[in-house]
Structure formats: C-alpha cells, structure tokens
Amino acid sequence: MVRRTKEEAARTRSRIMDAAVDVFFDRGVANATLNEIASQANVTRGAIYWHFKNKLDVFDALNDRLQLNFADTILADLRNDHPHPLLQLERMCADLLIDLENNLDKFKVLSILFLKSDYTGEMEPYLDLQNARKKQSIELFSEYFARAKKHKHLLADVDTRVLSMALLSYITGIVVDYLRDPGSLVMREHAPKFMRLFFRNLG
C-alpha cells in the first residue's frame, strides 16, 4: 500500500511537471500561474503545493530533470572506453542536437529556459544556478578531451577546459538558433555537419 502511494505521488508529480512544460511554453514563466498548471494537469492547486513550494520550484524541477538527463546521457557514454574519444564526443554531440528535433518535451523545456524566462527579480538566483550547471557540463566535456590527450589525439599543451567551454558555447548557439526558428535547420542533416566542422581540426 505504501509503495502504491509513493508510485501514485510520483506519477502526480510527473504529471504536474509535464503540465508546467506546456503552460510555461505557451505563456512564459512570468505570466504562468499555478492555477493554469493545476488545470492543465487536472489536479487541485493543493496537490501542486504538496509537491512544490511555488511556481519557481516547479521551474527548478524542470531544469533539474533536463540537467540530470543530460548528465546521465554523457556519463553512460563515458562508460564506453572508446579508442577515439574525439570521434565519440563528436557523435554524442550530434546525437544530442538531433534529439532536440525528435523530442518535443526537450524542445519545449529548452525554449522555456532560453527564450521564455526573464532572469531578473525573483528569477535572478536561477541564472546563478544555470551558470553552475553550465560548469558541470564543461567538466563532463573535459573528460572526453582529457582522454583524447591520454591517447595523444590532442597536443599536450591544449587546455581541455577552454576547449570544453568553446564546445558548449558552440552547441548553445546552435540550440538557441534552432529554438528561435526550427524551420531553419534539419538537425538530422545539419547537426553531424556542424559537429564535423568543430572537431575536424582538433586531432
């Protein structure tokens, strides 16, 4: 009985987050209300307060879910001791971009984070949190470049952190352009080409 109750609570929490994605995407974070999220999720406002402190707590949970999925994808990929880490990273980055085209939920959440959130006032602390998560992503990318140096696929004096920062900035630019105008890119065609341009002169 306890297990079933926990499973039901988890499902309700997930349903609230899914509803929040739709409401935030349609209305923007600042204009969205808990009542709208509750209506979209077909739950009471009280049910939302059982799982979340307020609207921004829901926003934070969505951000967490995206970052955890991203980190899990990379960590799973890193468990594969690939003989060519640069090629491994190139393909993984292309796959992440292609998934943006195939995964509507990811498209909406990234649109919320990059285009539909005003990081001022009560939202300002979440910009600091975004920057902290960006540092985590840089550390994950750095592991690939460190392995490439170990295999002597990169020059010894290459700064893997700077290279990781450049890669993340490159990918972020592609993502934001795509979110603003999805019709401008066909990710399954363009993503591998974009990543080839970045990686072809590295090693």
N, C-alpha and C positions, 0 to 999 in steps of 0.2 A: 504493500500500500504506500509506504514512504517513497519507494523507488518510483512508483507510478506518479505520485505527486510531484516529485522532482522533475520527472520527464515532462509532465504537463506544464510545469513552471518554465522549463527550458524552451518548450515549444511556444509558449505565450511570449516569452522574452524575444525569441527569434521573430515571431510574427510582428511584434511592435517595431523591431528594428527594420524589418522589411517594409513596413508601412511608412516608417520615418524616411526611408530612402525615397519613396515615391513623393511624399509630401515636401521634403526638403528640395528635391529635384524640381518639382513643379512651382514651389512658392519661394524658394530660397530659405536659408536658415533663419534669418532675422524676421521674416514675415510669417513663418510657420508657427502653429500653435499646438499645444498638447491635445486640445480637443479635436483638431483635424487629424492628428496622428491616431488618437483613440478611435475615431470614426472609421478611418482607413483600415485599422487593424481589427475592427469590430470587437473592441474591448472597452471597458469603462476607463475613465480618467484615473480612478483609484488603482486599477490594475497596472497602469503605467508607473504610478508612484510606488508601487510595490517593488518594481524592478529598477527604477531610475529616480534620481533626486529631482531632476528637472529636464527641460528640453536640451540643454547643453550636455547633460550627462548622456543622453541618447546619442547626440552628435559624437561625443568622445568614444562611445562604444562602437559606433560605425567605423571611426578612424582606427580604433584598436583592431577590429576584425579584419580590416583591409591590410594593416601592417603585419598582423600575425600570419595571414595567408601568404603575403609576400615573403616574409622571413622563412616560413615553413617550406615554400617552394625552393628558395635558394639553399637552405640547409639540406633539404633532401637531395638536391642536385650536387651539393658539395660532398655528400657521402660517396659519390661516384668518383673514384680516384682516376680521373680522365688523363690520358697521356699528353693531351694538348689542351691545357686549361684555358688558353685564349679562345680557341675554337669552341670550347664548351660554353664559355661565358657569352660569346657572340650569339650562339644558337639559343641560349637561355633567354637573353635579352630580346631577341627577335620573337621568341615564343610568347613572352610577356606582352609585347606590343600586339601581337596577333590575337591574344586572348581578350584584349580590350575591345576588339571588333566582334568577338564571339560571345562575350559575357556582358549582358545588358546591365546586370547589377553592378559590376565593377565600373562600367562606363558611367552609370549614374552617381556612384559614390565618389569617383574621382572628379566628376563635374561639380558635385557639391563642394568638395574640398578646394578645388582650384578656381571655380567660377561663381559659385553661389554662396560664398561665405565672406563676410566682411570682418576681418580680424582686427577690429577696434573695440573699445569699450570692454564689455564683459567677455568678448571673444578673444581679446588680446592674449591671455595666457595660452590659448590653443595654438597660437603662432609659435610660441616658445616650444610647445610640445611637438609641433610639426618639425621644427628645427632639430630637436633631439632625435626624432625618428629618422630624419634625414642622415644624421651622423651614424645611426645604426646601419642604415642601408650602405653607407660608404664603407663601413667596416666589413660588411659582408662581401661587397665587391672586391675589397682589398685582398681578401683571402685568395680569390682567383689569381690576382696579379702576383701575389707572393708565391703561389705555386708555379706560376709561369717563370718567375725568376729562378726558382729552385731547379726547374727543368732547363734553365738557360735559354728560354724563349724571349726573355727581356734583358736589356742591358742592366748590369749590376747597379748603376747609378740612377736608375729610374725610380722616382718617388711614387710608390704604389698608391699612397693616399691621394696625391694630386691627380693621378690618373683616374682613380675611382670617383673623385669629385667631378672631373671633366665628363666621365661617362654618365653619371647621374644627371648632370645638367643637360647633357645632350638628349638623354631619354625624356627628361621632363619637358624639354622644349617640344619634342615630337608629340608627346601626350597632350600638352595644352593646345597645340595647333589642331590636333585631331578632335579634341573635345569641342573646340570652338566651331569647327567646320568638318564634321565627319565625312561629308561627301568629297572632301579634297584629297583623301587618301584611301587606298585599298590596302589595309595593313598586311594581308596575306601576301601581297605582291611587293609593297614598298618596305615593310619592316626588315626583311632579310637584306635588302639593298642598302638601307640606311646603316645597318649594323656592320655590313661589309666595308662601307666607306670609313667607319670609325676604326675598325680593327685591322685593316689590310696593311697598314704601315707600322704596326706595333711590334711584330716579331715574325 
